[in-house]
Structure formats: C-alpha cells, structure tokens
Amino acid sequence: MIRALGFFLFASAYWALLPLVARSQMHNGPVIYGALLGMIGLGSIIGSLGLNWLKERVGPDGLATLATIGTIAALAMYGAARAPGLALAASLIAGASWIIMLTTLFVSAQVALPEWVRGRGLAIYLSVYFGCMTLGSAIWGKFASVEGLPTTFYVAAAGAFIGMVLTWRRKLQSSSGLDLSPAMHWRSPVFVQRVDDDQGPILVTVEYRIDPKDRPPFLTAMREIGFERKRDGAYAWNIFEDAGEPGRFVETFLIQTLLELKLLRARVTEADRRIEEQANRYLKEPRKPTFLVAPKRNREKRRKLASLEPVHAAE
C-alpha cells in the first residue's frame, strides 16, 4: 500500500490531464485524444506480454522500479510534447509501465496475505489505489490550472522519483517468500465441561520454562508471536516473567468466544509455526497451555441485569 501511494498519486497526473494534452498542446481534440488512449492500451498489451519475462530477470521490486522509471519518462515526455509523435510515444511507455506496476503490486498484495484475510486485505489495497487516483486527479487538475500543463507534468515526474526513493526499502512480497498456507498444528483444547461456541471470554495462558541466559532471544521471538496472536483474533496479549523463579514466563491473551478460539487456530500459517519453533527451541520442558472460560451463568445474569437497567432508570 505504501508503494502504491508513492506511485499512483503521481502517475494519476497523465490520466487526469490527457484530454488537455490533446487539446492544448496538440491543438487538436477527439482524434488525438483517442489515439493517445489507444497507444496506452497498446502499451498495456505489450507490457503484459513481457511481464513474465521481466519478472524472471528482475523480480517484483525490479519490476516496480522499472515501471516507475518508465512513468517518470512518460510524464516528462508529455510535458515536452508539442507534436503528436512524442505524445504517442509517451502514451506507449505509460501504458506498459502502468500495467506492469498495477499487476506487480496486486500480485504482491495477494501473496502477502493469508487466505482467510485476503479478500479484506485486497479491498483495502484497492481503496488506496482508487483513493490515490481520485485525490491525485484533483490535485493535478488544480495545479495545472495555476501553473500550466508542462510544469505540472515535470512536478509529477519529480514527485514519482522522490516517491520511488522514499519507498525503496519497502520490499514487495514474492511467491517465494513466506509460506502462508494453514499450519493446523495446534491440537484442539479438551474441556471436561460443556463450552458453547458463543461462550466467553476465554483467558488463554501458556507457561514457558527456559534457561535464564536465553531470555533476550526468547522475548524477541515471543513479541513476534504476540503480533501473530493479535492478528488472528486475540486481544490483551502480554508476556509475564516470574520474579521469584528465573526462567519461568507466562503468556496470556483473551479470546472473545470459543468459536473465535477455533478460528484463531485455523488462521495460524506455516510461517507462524516457524516463528513458534524459534521460541520453542529455548524451552527446557514442553509448554503448558490452560484455557479459563468465563462462567456462562454470570454472563446470562449480566444480560438480565442489563435488560432491567432502563426500567430502574424510568422508575
């Protein structure tokens, strides 16, 4: 999303101003505008055909850089264009760069998300994309009305270059990265008493015993596990150290209901399992999980009291 923000906010300039390029700089109208759009489409086809070949050689980050450089060149060419030839060449480059960046970011977003949250994650990514297009079009339209078309294209090109530099460290995810397939390695808890799916909250505690000298790397691994728990549905996560017994730690977190606990276990990926294995290698004995469930009768009593509160208030 950060890479999308650094690209589409500036690349939206030529989409918003292309009709003015045809009318003001080319001194023409629908014919040139249609030709410019057609060249963008042709560039997109060429970019799509060469996408796999380029990806094998430069990877997703290289593709994103190549597309950004192409867009910077296209914006500069639009700013300098006074004849159809240069503007048509700029459109060809812009179309190829656009489809390469759009595809690269979308695929990266897909492979960076586990299956259970992929739809929601892609919806957020597309919101960023359309938001950049909407905001960028308004900004560049206003800027062009004040400074003129050439200056606007040059400023947008400079902004795209700065955005590329500032977001360079934000590496894109590739299909050879994290294994986000479900691990399903946790055993389901066994309860002596009946626990309904909607019963909760549930306090989960996990006891760890390690060698005190392994405390720093163990806590580093546990922080990553905490991010994993909260991402998968837990809240109020923490890790506590026994002040009277060095090497004894207790992890605690809350789950809203038993159903949420089942979903949390199903959301753990193979990448998460490897993080847990990093923490488990410091253990002197197997970890000891416990599940403390809020009594159902207390919850029902609270509901009854809550339903009576408006009556008492009216009285």
Buried (B, 14 or more C-beta within 10 A) or exposed (E): BEBBBBBBBBBBBBBBBBBBBBBBBBEBEEEBBEBBBBBBEBBBEBBBEEBEEBBEEEBBBBBBBBBBBBBBBBBBBBBBBEEBEBBBBBBBBBBBBBBBBBBBBBBBBBBBBBEBBBEEBBEEBEEBBEBBBEBBBEBBBEBBEEEEBBEBBBBBBBBBBEBBEEBBEEBBBBEEBBEBEBBEEBEEBEEEEEBEEEBBBBBBBBBBBBEEEBBEBBBEBBBBBBEBBEEBBBEEBEBEBEEEEEBBBBBBBBBBBBBBBBBBBEBBBBBBBEBBEBBBEBBEEEBEEEBEBBEBEEBEEEEEEEEEEEEEEEE
